[in-house]
């Protein structure tokens, strides 16, 4: 990604690295943290359908269209960026490789001078995270302004080992997570080394994707989606709750793609190979890939974030469209 000393660093960052706190504590069962992980069949009830319907309406989707296949009435449309700001070319993915998207910004098909895929190291990581968070503030601030709302910026906490959060003690092994109770993102920056070495997903854009995904959860919280999802999960069994959580996580991936599209339009951030890095990271932390790596077999009913293919698909959907309205994973018949 293209950053230099002139780029703004977010002021909404609390650096707790090197401080003690949170070690030796597990995350409370059912806690409010929404994580990037490292390490039955059930139908939807009437109550489930009603709550899903409310979520659809937040994204301008008429639930009757999904159920009946036709127009069921006039409902509010999802807020969109102004036309001039959301112009983007829609192209299909390459047949050569699952990661390469021809001619899209940041793909191998569009060469950029001075490109690099080297990940920041040392305190460069802290600076990089602050610059990425600043970009998310600029993008989502403009998006929310375009439909008459104010974007409340989240706080980001960098920590080492463990830390206290409003959602309970947080630990490195949980991976990066968002706590809706204090509206803060928590990242042990050592996770980036794990992402590179253990999951073979190096690169600065892979790191940016992690931040953008967690910011996507913050957007969901502001829009009221997170609260409705938690309510819905509390009224269903664990397997059904996991399926609902997967849709929420894939939506955050899609919103991360929307951010990547718009930040490139605004600031020309992407370089050759960046999108490939993001897709490689999305692939590496798919539930199926993690389960294969950690336990040798896959248990779909235990999925909480989506498969590698699903995560890549929804990030790509957000990136190619640049539109929030394309991120309605809750009414999608096929998640990919």
N, C-alpha and C positions, 0 to 999 in steps of 0.2 A: 504494500500500500504506500501511497505517496504522502509522507509527512515530513516536515522539516521544522526548524526552530521557530518559524513564524506561526505555526499552527497553535491554536488555542488548546489549553489543557483545562479540563473540567475542574471547577472548585468543589464539586459535590463528591469528593473522594476522601475517605478517612483511612489513613494508613496505620494499621495495627500490627504490621509485620514486626516480629521480634518480641511482641508482648505475650505474656502467658494468659491463659484463659480458655475455658472450654475443653481442655484436655481431660480424657478419662470419662467423658459423659457421652451417652448415646443420644441420638435425636429422638424426641418423644414420639411414641407411636401415633400416627395420624396427625403429626405436626403440620404447620402451615407452610413449610418450606417447599419450594418448587425447584427441583434439582435437574442438573445434567448428570446422569448416572455414571459411575465408574464401577466398576465392579457390580372351562366350563361354559358353557353356553347359557345366556340369559337374555330374554326378550325385554323390551322396554315397556314399563307400565304406563298407564294413562298419565300419572303424575310426571313420569320421566318425559313423556312426549310434550306435555305442557311446558315444562321448563326448557326443553330443547327448542320448543317453538319460540319462547322468549329470547333465547340466545340467537336464533335465526333472525329475529326482528332487529336485533342490534346491528346485524350486518345487512339489513335491507332485503332479507330473503322472506318471501311469503311462504309460511309453512304449508299452506294448501297447495302451492305449486309442487312441493316435494311429494305430498301425499296423493294428489289427484292428477299431477302431470299437466296442469293447466293454470291459467291465471285466476286466482281466487279473490282478487280485490286490489285496491291501491294501498300500499304500505310505504312508509318512509324509506328512502333509498340510502344506502350506505354512504357516509361522507367520502368524497373523493378529492384528490388534489386537483387544483385548477388544470384545465386542459394543457396549457403551455408547460406546466411543471410535471405532468405525468406522461408526456409523450415518450413512448419507447417502442422499439421494434420487437415483435413477437416471432420467435423462431423456434424450431424444434431442436431437440438434442441430437448430437452426433451419433452415428451408428458405430464409429470407430471405438469409442470409449465412453463409459458411463460418466466420466468426469468432464469431458471436453464439450463445450457448447459453442459451436462455430460462430465467429464474428460478434459474439456478445462481449462487452467490455470485460477485460480481465481473463478471457479465455486464451488458449494457445493460438486460436485463429486470428487474434488481433494483437500483434506484437507491439510492445511498448519499450522505448529506450530506457535503459537504466533499471530494468525490472529486477526484482530480487525476491526470493522466497525464503530468505534467511530470517529466522525468528529472532526477535530482540532477546537479549540476555541481561542478567544483572538488573540494575535499577532502570535500564532502558525499558524493561517490561512495565514498571510502574508508570513511566512517562507515556508509553504507548497506550496503556489502558486508559489513562486520563484523556488522551487525545481521541480515542475511539468513543469514550463516553460523551465527550464534548460534541462529537459528530452526531451521536444519537439525540442529544438535546436539540441540536439545530434542526435535524430532520423532523423529529416528532413534534417539536414546537411549531414548525411550519405546517405540518399536516393537520394538527389540531386547530390551529388558527384558521385553516382553510374551511373548516366546518363550524367555526364560531365558538370553539372551546379553548380553554387555556390548558396547556400541558404542564402538569406538575412533575418536575424533574426528580428522579429517584436519587438516593444516595448509594454509593458503592464503597464497600469496605474491603480492603486488602488485609489479609491476616496470615498468620503462620501457625499451622498445627491445629488450633482450635480457637473459637471465640464465642462470646455470648451474643445471642440474638433474641428478638421478641418472640421468635418461633421456637426457642429452646437452644441448647448448646449446639453449635455447628462445628464440624470437624472436617479435616482435609479429605478423608476418604469418602465423604458425601459427594464430592465434586462441587463445582460452582452452584449456587442456589439463590433463589429470590424469596424473601420473606414478605408476604403481603401485609403482615401485622405492623411492621415498621417501614414498609416500602423501601427496603434496602436490598442491594445485591451483594452477596458475599463470595469472594474469590480468594482462595489460597493460590498465589501465583505459581507455586510449585506444581499445580495441576497442569500448567502448560508444558513442563518437562515430561510429565506423565503422558500427555496427549501426543507429544512428539515421539518419545521413546517406546512406550508400551503400546500405543495405539497407531503408531506410524502415521501420524497426521501433523507434520510440522508446518511452520509458516506463519507469517504475521496475520494473514487473513483468517486462518483457522482460529487464531486467538481472538480476533475481532468478532468472528461468528459467535463465539461463546458469550461474549459481552452482549451482543445484539440479541441473542436468544433470550437471555435473562431480562433484558430491557423489554422484550416482547411480552414477558409475563407482567411487567409493570403496566404496559399499555392495556393488557387484559384486565388488570385490577382497576385501573381508572375507568374503563368502560363498563365495569360491573360484571364482566364475563366470569372472572375468577370466583366471585362470590356465588354466582348461580351454579357454577360447576361444583363447588364444594357442597352446596345444598343438595344438588342432584346426586352426588356420590354418597352422601350420608343417608339417602333414602333407598339405596340399592345394595346388592351384595358385592363382595370384593371383586369378582370377575367382571361384572358390569361396570363397577366403579373404575377398574383399570382401563376398560375400553373407553370410557368417557375421558379419563386422564390422558390417554393417548391422543385423542382429538385436540385436547388443549395444548399438549406439547407440540404437536404438528402445526398447530396454528402459530405458536411462538416461532417455530422454524420459518414459517411463511412470512411472518412479520419481520424476521431478520433479513429475509431476502428482499422484502420491500425496502427496508432501510439501505441495504447495499445498493440497490438500484438508484434510489433518490440521492444518497450521499455522493454517488459517482456523478450524477447529473449536476449537482450543486457545486462539487469541489474537485471533480476529476480524480478521484482517489484510487481507482483500481488499476492494477498493473497486470502484465502477462502472468498467468498462472494463479491469480488470486482466487477466482471462482473455483478452480480445480482444488485449491487448498481447502476452501470451505466445504465443498462436496465430499472431499476425502474425510474431513472431520465428521460431517454428518453421517457418513457411511460407517466410520469407526465406532461411533457411540450409539449406533442402532441397537435396540434391545437384543435382536437375534445375534448380532456380532459379539456383543459383550457376554451373552450367555454361552455362546460357543467357546469363547476364550476362557471364561472363568469356571464353567461346569461341564463343558463338553457336549451339551445337548440344549435344545431349544424348547421352552415352555411358553407357547403363545398366550395362554391365559394370564401369565405373570407379566406380560408386557405393560409398561407404563409410559413409554416415550415413543414407541413406534419402531418398525423395522428400519434397517439401513436404507432400503429402497424407498420407503415412505418418507423418511426424513430428507433424503435427497430430492424426492419429487416435490415436496412442499416448499423447501427452500428455493428450488428452481422456479416454482410457480410464482412465489413472491418476487423473485428477482426479475423474471422475464416481464411481469406485468407492471410492477411498481405500484400496485393498487391494493389497498386494504380489503376491498370488496372481493378480491379473489382468494381471500384467506378464510373463507367460511368452511372450515373442516367439519363443523357440526352437522351440516346438512348434506355433506358429500356422501354419495352412495358407495363410492369406491375410494378408499384412501390411498390406493396404489400398491 
